[in-house]
Amino acid sequence: MSAVLLILALLAWLQFRMFRSFQWSVLARVFDSISWLRVLVAVALIYGAYATRAFRWSVFLRPVSPAKPSALMPSQFIGFTAVAVLGRLGEFVRPYLVARRQQITFTSQIAVYAVERVFDLFAAATIIACTLTFSHSVRLLPYSQDFRRAGYLAMLAAVLLGALAVAARLAGARVAAFFARIFGWISPAAGHHAQEKILAFSHGLDTIQSASSLLAALFWSFATWGMIALAYVQVVHAFRLPELASIPAAQTIILMMYSMFGSVLQLPVVGGGSQLATIHAMISVLGIGPEAATACGLLLYLATFLSVIPAGLFFARLEHVSLRSVAQSSENEEHVLEEANAL
């Protein structure tokens, strides 16, 4: 936590240097230009992305505990609300709630959670790679060559993720042992951690037992990230100011990319890294003024990350779930699993 706070403080200081001529009156006019209908469309798209996650999770559950997507919907909203409100403490709420509702092991859903994250990375990396590599509007930006290289790297990352998934599905134990040796050069703990995560991922892949399941999981993954990308477009174009309204849709994918990197440095509710990263991208890459960039960055964070909270609290009340207690229970379960794997 101390390291996160230090990095966030550094990012905030760099942002402050850029904002020496910041005009609060201009910021107020920027907020006055918002089309709230577009913001509502963006929130609806984000809610749709949570719904598609429930459909994908139902695909992963088919071999062990078939469930309707509607039965898994509350756990998605409650889980992401726990992350938004509590930060890392809420990370395992979704698999914990699914396991409890479907009366299956928490271990099996941690494995599914690991698979879900790889599918997310694959879909997001593919969308970003195609945009950075082939979009004409991205080529007109400063650092366009750097973005094209980033696109190639994202493509390579997507291919490597796919190859890792195939290898883990066919020979999970050997792949895990290989990475344990590689990371073991850094430290025995790092090697053990890598082996544990790959084995969990391998066990999660056991839920994909047919080509149709694989295609369904890929479809819902791309549907999820397609809606998230469209939500970014809606929020940016919600501002009637020409400098924001005229930004091509492809360039908003750059903001999504920066936000994903910045989200690594998040604090509960207040966030931090995500907003600062997107604001920095708008100023230094897209050439947006600091006032408009700040307003857009804050609205993006509200619409794409915090907007889940009302629905999450509604479902939590409906399911008689306390966010903090279920987050603590899921964290305790994860610690028990880690200790069992370490023995």
FIDREN-275145 format. One record per atom (N, C-alpha, C): x, y, z; residue in one letter. Coordinates in steps of 0.02 Angstrom, whole numbers, plus 50000, padded with zeros to 5 digits. Example, Ala and Ser with C-alpha at 12.3 -4.5 7.8 and 13.67 -1.06 7.14 Angstrom:
<nodes>
506604971650390A 506154977550390A 506604983550390A 506424988850354S 506844994750357S 506455000250394S 
</nodes>
This chain:
<nodes>
500414994050000M 500005000050000M 500435006350000M 500985006250037S 501435012050039S 501715013549970S 501905008249934A 502185009249866A 501655012249820A 501035009849826V 500495012449784V 500385019849799V 500365021649863L 500275028649882L 500845033049856L 501455030349859L 502035034149835L 501985035449760L 501815030249722I 501755030949649I 501185035649631I 500625035049666L 500065039449654L 500255046749669L 500625047749723A 500845054549740A 501295057349685A 501735053149658L 502175055249603L 501775057049541L 501275052949524L 500845054449467L 500465060949477L 500215061849538A 499845067949553A 500295074149548A 500925073449570W 501395079049566W 501545080749494W 501645075649452L 501765076849381L 501165080249348L 500565077949369Q 499955080949342Q 499905088249365Q 500095089549427F 500055096349454F 500495101149415F 501075098649395R 501535102949355R 501215104949289R 500815100449261M 500475101949198M 499905106949209M 499635107049270F 499025110749283F 499155117549316F 499755120249308R 499905126649340R 499455132349317R 499225131849254S 498785137049227S 498055134749227S 497905130049269F 497225127149270F 496715132549288F 496155132649250Q 495635137649261Q 494995134149283Q 494795135149345W 494215131749372W 493575134049339W 493545140149317S 492945142649283S 492835139049217S 493395137549182V 493345133849120V 493105126749134V 493345123749188L 493135116949207L 492375116749217L 492115121949250A 491385122149261A 491005122549195A 491265126349147R 490935126749081R 490975120049044R 491525116449054V 491585109849022V 491045105149049V 490945105149114F 490435100849143F 489735102849120F 489635109349108D 488985111649084D 488825109149014D 489345107148977S 489245105148907S 489055097748900S 488995094248956I 488895086948953I 488185085248929I 488145080448883S 487505077348864S 487405071248909S 486965071848958W 486885066349006W 486555060248976W 486215061248919L 485925055448885L 486475050748861L 487015053548834R 487575049348812R 487905045948872R 487935049348928V 488225046348988V 487805040349010V 487145041149006L 486695035549024L 486795029648976L 486895031148912V 487025025848863V 487675022248882V 488185026148902A 488825023148922A 488735018548982A 488355020849032V 488235016749091V 487845010449072V 487365011049026A 486995005149004A 487455000148970A 487935002648931L 488424998248899L 488854994748951L 489064998349002I 489464995349055I 489064990049092I 488424991449105Y 487994986349137Y 487914980349092Y 487874981649026G 487844976148978G 488464971848981G 489044975048992A 489674971348998A 489684966949060A 489374969249114Y 489314964849173Y 488854958949158Y 488334960149119A 487864954749101A 488214949549058A 488624951749010T 488964946948967T 489474942849007T 489744945749060R 490194941849104R 489804936149137R 489174937349155A 488774931949184A 488654926449132A 488534928349069F 488444923349017F 489084919249008F 489664922649010R 490294919049002R 490424914449061R 490274916749122W 490384912449180W 489944906249177W 489344907049149S 488904901249142S 489194896149094S 489574898549044V 489924893948998V 490444889949037V 490824893349080F 491334889949119F 491044884849169F 490424886049190L 490104881749240L 489774875549210L 489684875349144R 489294869949113R 489494862949136R 490144861249139P 490314854249156P 490194852349229P 490194857349274V 490164855649345V 489504857449378V 489214863149358S 488594865449390S 488224870149343S 487864867349294P 487504871649245P 487074876849281P 487134883049259A 486754888449290A 486544893449237A 485954896349246K 485714901449201K 486114907849213K 486264911649160P 486614918049170P 486264922649219P 485594922549219S 485224926849265S 485374925249337S 485524918949352A 485694916949421A 486384919349441A 486814920749392L 487494922949405L 487564930549402L 487044933949379M 487074941149371M 487214944949436M 486844943249491P 486974946949553P 487694946549577P 488014940749570S 488704940049594S 489174944549555S 489034945749490Q 489464950049450Q 489424957249475Q 488814959749484F 488724966649507F 488974967649578F 488824962749622I 489054963449691I 489814963149694I 490114958549654G 490844957749655G 491204964049631G 490974966949577F 491304972949552F 491174978949597F 490604979049630T 490474984349679T 490954983649738T 491084977549759A 491564976349814A 492254978849795A 492454977749733V 493114980149710V 493124987749709V 492574990849685A 492544998249681A 492565001349751A 492224998249798V 492165001249865V 492744999249911V 492964992949906L 493454990349954L 494144989249924L 494224989749859G 494864988549828G 495034981249826G 495664979549838R 495894972649832R 495524967849878R 495264970249933L 494904965949980L 494294962649946L 494024966049895G 493434963349862G 493594959149800G 494224957649789E 494434954449726E 494124947649716E 494044943649769F 493804936849762F 493064936049781F 492704941549785V 491994941149803V 491594937449750V 491724938849686R 491334935549633R 491404927949635R 492014925149633P 492054917849637P 491764915049702P 491834918649757Y 491574916349821Y 490814915949819Y 490484921149791L 489754921249788L 489494915849740L 489824914949683V 489614909749636V 489674902949668V 490234901749703A 490334895249735A 489794893949788A 489634899149826R 489144898349879R 488444897249850R 488284901049797R 487604900449768R 487504893749733R 488024891449697Q 487964885249659Q 488164879049700Q 488374880249762Q 488564874849808Q 489114870449778Q 489634873949755I 490234870649729I 490834873449765I 491424870649752T 492014872649791T 492264879549770T 492514883249818F 492814889749805F 493434888849762F 493794883349772T 494404881949733T 494244881849658T 493694878549640S 493514877949569S 493364884749539S 493074889249579Q 492894895949552Q 493484900749552Q 493974899549594I 494604903249589I 494944901449523I 494904895049504A 495184892849440A 494814896149382A 494154896549386V 493764899949334V 493944907349331V 494044910349389Y 494234917449393Y 494904918649357Y 495374913949365A 496024914549331A 495934914149255A 495504909549233V 495364908749161V 495024915049135V 494544917649173E 494184923649152E 494664929449140E 495154930349182R 495614935949175R 496034935149111R 496224929049094V 496604928049033V 496174929448971V 495544927348973F 495084928848918F 494994936448911F 494944939848968D 494884947248967D 495504950348935D 496084948148957L 496704950948929L 496754949548854L 496564943648834F 496594941848763F 496134946348722F 495514947148744A 495034951248706A 495244958548705A 495434961248763A 495644968348766A 496264969548725A 496764965048730A 497384965848692A 497254965548617A 496794961248596T 496644960748524T 496314967048498T 495824969648536I 495484975848516I 495974981648513I 496394982348564I 496894987748566I 497394986848510I 497634980748499A 498134979448447A 497864981348378A 497264979248362C 496974980748296C 496874988248287C 496664991648340T 496554998848335T 497215002548324T 497715000948365L 498355004548360L 498715002948294L 498614997048268T 498974994948208T 498654997348143T 497984997248141F 497644998348077F 497255004948072F 497145008448129S 496745014548126S 497125020348094S 496805023548045H 497115029348013H 497155035248061H 496645036148102S 496635041948147S 497185041448200S 497375035348220V 497915034448268V 498585036448237V 498655035148171R 499285036948137R 499395044448133R 498865048448143L 498925055748140L 499155058748206L 499185054548258L 499355057048325L 500105057648334L 500315061848383P 501025061648403P 501185054548429P 501805052548423Y 502025045948446Y 501675040248408Y 501435041648346S 501065036548309S 501485030248299S 502135031048286Q 502555025148277Q 502605021048341Q 502635024648397D 502655021148462D 502005017248473D 501445020248453F 500805016748461F 500765010648415F 501035011148355R 501035005348310R 501454999748340R 502035001648369R 502444996548402R 502054993348461R 501704997648498A 501294995148553A 500764990448527A 500484992048468G 499984987648437G 500274980948420G 500874980848392Y 501214974548376Y 501354970548440Y 501564974048492L 501704970648555L 501064967748585L 500504971548578A 499874969048604A 499654962848565A 499764962948498M 499614957048458M 500024951048481M 500674952348492L 501114947048515L 500884944348582L 500684948948627A 500444946848693A 499814942548687A 499364944448641A 498754940448631A 498924933548605A 499394933148557V 499604926648530V 499914922348585V 500354925448625L 500694921648679L 500194919248731L 499694923448746L 499174921348793L 498794915348766L 498634915648701G 498294909948670G 498714903648672G 499364904448657A 499814898648658A 499884895848729A 499924900348778L 499964898048848L 499334894248868L 498754896748845A 498124893348862A 498114886348832A 498324885648769V 498334879048737V 498814874448773V 499414877048789A 499914872948823A 499674870848892A 499364875448928A 499114873948995A 498544868848993A 498144869248939R 497594864448932R 497844857448917R 498384857048879L 498644850448858L 499124847448909L 499524851848941A 500044849248988A 500154854249044A 499624855249084G 499644860449136G 500204859449187G 500304853349210A 500804852049262A 501504853549237A 501654851549175R 502324852749148R 502454860149135R 501934863649110V 501994870849098V 502104874449164V 501724872549216A 501794875649282A 502484874549310A 502754868349302A 503424866749327A 503954870849290A 503854871749225F 504324875749185F 504364882849210F 503784886049220F 503774892949243F 504004893449316F 503904888149355A 504164888149423A 504924888449423A 505244884849376R 505974885149371R 506204892049347R 505844894849298I 506034901349270I 506004906749324I 505424907249358F 505334912349409F 505714910649473F 505884904249480G 506274902249539G 506964905349539G 507214907449481W 507854910849478W 507814917549514W 507214920549514I 507124926849550I 507094925549625I 506644920949643S 506594918749714S 506154912549716S 506264908149765P 505844902149772P 505104903849779P 504964909349815A 504264911449825A 503944913349759A 504324916949717A 504054918949651A 503924912849608A 504374907949610G 504284901849573G 503664898049595G 503584897549661H 502994893949688H 502354897549669H 502354904249673H 501764908249656H 501574907249583H 502074907449538A 501944906549467A 501654899649454A 501944894549486Q 501694887649476Q 500974887049500Q 500834890049558E 500154889749586E 499644892949540E 499814898849512K 499354902349468K 499234898549403K 499754895749375I 499674892149311I 499284885749321I 499394882349377L 499004876349392L 498264878049401L 498134883649435A 497434885949443A 497124887449375A 497514890749332F 497284892349265F 497144885949225F 497604881149232S 497524874749197S 496894871049220S 496774871049285H 496174867749310H 495544871349287H 495584877949283G 495014881749258G 494864880149185G 495384878949145L 495284877249075L 494944870549066L 494934866349118D 494584859949114D 493834860949103D 493594867049119T 492874868449110T 492704869449036T 493214870648994I 493084871448922I 493224864748889I 492694861048879Q 492774854148856Q 492564853048783Q 492394858348748S 492204857648678S 492364864148641S 492394863548574A 492514869448533A 491964874548540A 491344872148548S 490784876848556S 490844880948620S 491084877848674S 491184881548737S 491734886748729S 492274884948694L 492824889648682L 492574895548641L 492204894148588L 491954899548546L 491464903948584L 491054900948627A 490574904848667A 490944909348716A 491464906748748A 491854910748795A 492204916548760A 492474915248701L 492794920548661L 492274925748639L 491694923448617F 491174928148596F 490974932848652F 490844930048711W 490634934248767W 491194938748791W 491824936548783S 492394940748802S 492444946848757S 492394945648692F 492424951248644F 491814955748650F 491234952748665A 490634956848675A 490724961448736A 491014958748789T 491144962648850T 491584968648835T 492154967348803W 492634972748792W 492424977348734W 492014974748688G 491734979048637G 491264984248668G 490854982148716M 490404986848749M 490784991848793M 491314989548825I 491724994148865I 492034999448820I 492294997248762A 492585002048715A 492065007048690A 491465004648675L 490925009248653L 490725014048709L 490755011748771A 490605016148827A 491095021948831A 491735020448818Y 492245025848816Y 492075030948763Y 491865028548704V 491685033148650V 491095037548671V 490595034548702Q 490005038348723Q 490175043748775Q 490605042048823V 490785046948874V 491175052748844V 491665051248802V 492075056548772V 491635061148729V 491175058148691H 490745062048647H 490145065048684H 490075063548749A 489555066648788A 489685074048798A 490315076048792F 490495083148798F 490385086548731F 490015092048731R 489855095548669R 490435099948645R 490955100548685L 491535104548664L 491855101348602L 492015105348551P 492305102548489P 492935098348501P 493365100448548E 493995096848558E 493885089748584E 493325088548617L 493165081748640L 492675078248593L 492165081848570A 491665078848526A 491945076548459A 492505079648439S 492795077948373S 493315072448376S 493455069848435I 493955064448441I 493695058248406I 494065055348359P 493835049248326P 493755043448375P 493285039048361A 493155033448406A 493775029348419A 494185028348367A 494785024148375A 495265027048426A 495295033748430Q 495765036848478Q 495545035948550Q 494895034848561T 494665033648630T 494915026948656T 495085022248610I 495365015848631I 496045017048666I 496395022248646I 497025023948679I 496895025748752I 496335029348764L 496155031048832L 495995024848872L 495655020048841M 495505013748875M 496155010148893M 496645010248847M 497285006948860M 497635010248919M 497675016948919Y 497995020448974Y 497625019049040Y 496965018849037S 496575017549098S 496715010649126S 496795005749081M 496944998849104M 497624998649139M 498125002049112F 498775002249145F 498725006049211F 498365011549211G 498305015549272G 497915012049326G 497455007449307S 497045004149357S 497444999649403S 498064998149385V 498494994249429V 498624998049493V 498595004749489L 498735009049547L 498095012249571L 497625008149594Q 496975010649616Q 496915010249692Q 496565015249719L 496365015049789L 495605014249791L 495325011249844P 494595010349847P 494225016949838P 493695016849798V 493245022449785V 493595028349752V 494125031049782V 494445037049755V 494855035549693V 495035029149683G 495415027249623G 496105030249625G 496275034049573G 496925037249571G 497275036249505G 497565030349497G 497975029049438G 497585029249373G 496975026649373S 496575026449312S 496415033449287S 496175037849332Q 496005044649311Q 496625048449287Q 497165047949327L 497775051649310L 498055049349243L 498025042849230A 498295040249167A 497895042649108A 497225042549113T 496815044849057T 496875052349046T 496915056149101I 496995063349095I 497665064949062I 498185061449083H 498845062449053H 498825060848978H 498485055448959A 498445053548888A 498085058848847A 497545061448875M 497165066548838M 497575072948827M 497975074748877I 498375080848871I 498975079848826I 499365074648840S 500005073848805S 499945070448737S 499425066248727V 499365062548664V 498835065648619V 498245067048648L 497695069648606L 497685077248602L 498095080648643G 498135087948640G 497535091448669G 497205088448718I 496615091448750I 496845096148806I 496495101648816G 496655106148870G 496565102948938G 496925105248989P 496895101949055P 496205101949086P 495815107249076E 495145107449106E 494685102249074E 494685102049007A 494265097048973A 494495089948987A 495165089048990A 495435082349004A 495245080049074A 495275084649122T 495095082949191T 494365080949196T 493925084949166A 493215083449168A 493065076749135A 493375075449078C 493255069249042C 493535063249081C 494125064049109G 494435058649148G 494005056649208G 493745061649243L 493325060249301L 492675056949281L 492375059349225L 491745056449203L 491845049249178L 492405047949145L 492565041149124L 492605036449184L 492935038749237Y 493005034649297Y 492325033449330Y 491915038549331L 491255037949361L 490815033049321L 490825033749254A 490375029849213A 490605022649204A 491255021649198T 491505014949182T 491705010749243T 491795013949300F 492025010249359F 491555010849418F 491365016949436L 490965017949496L 490215017049483L 490005017149420S 489285016849406S 488975010149428S 489375005149439V 489114998549459V 488854998749531V 489065003549571I 488915003449642I 488155003349657I 487745007649627P 487025007349643P 486715000449630P 486864997549571A 486594990949555A 486884985649602A 487524986149618G 487844981349663G 487534981549732G 487404987549758L 487094988149824L 486374985549823L 486024986649766F 485344984049759F 485344976449763F 485784973249724F 485824965949723F 486064963249791F 486524966949823A 486764964749889A 486194964649939A 485774969749936R 485194969849981R 484704964249964R 484604963149899L 484144957949877L 484394951049897L 485054950049896E 485344943549912E 485534943049986E 485394948350025H 485564948550096H 486324947450106H 486714951350069V 487444950750071V 487734957150099V 488184956550146S 488574962150171S 489244962350134S 489374967950100L 489974968450059L 490604966950099L 490664970250157R 491284969450195R 491364962350222R 490824959450247S 490884952750276S 491024947550222S 490694948150164V 490814943250111V 491514944250081V 491744950450078A 492424951650054A 492934948650102A 492814949350167Q 493274946650216Q 493264938950214Q 492674936150204S 492614928850200S 492984926150139S 492904929450083S 493244927250022S 494004927850028S 494224933150061E 494944934150072E 495214928650118E 494834926950170N 495054921650216N 495094914850180N 494594913550137E 494594907350098E 495214907050053E 495384912650022E 495974912849978E 496614911550018E 496664914350078H 497254913250120H 497304905850139H 496744902750154V 496734895650171V 496994891550112V 496764893150052L 496984889649992L 497734890549981L 497984896649991E 498704897949982E 499114893950032E 498874893650095E 499244889950146E 499234882350130E 498654879950105A 498604872850088A 499064871050030A 499114875549981N 499554874349922N 500284874749941N 500434878649993A 501134879450014A 501394873350051A 500924869250078L 501144863350117L 501374857750071L 
</nodes>
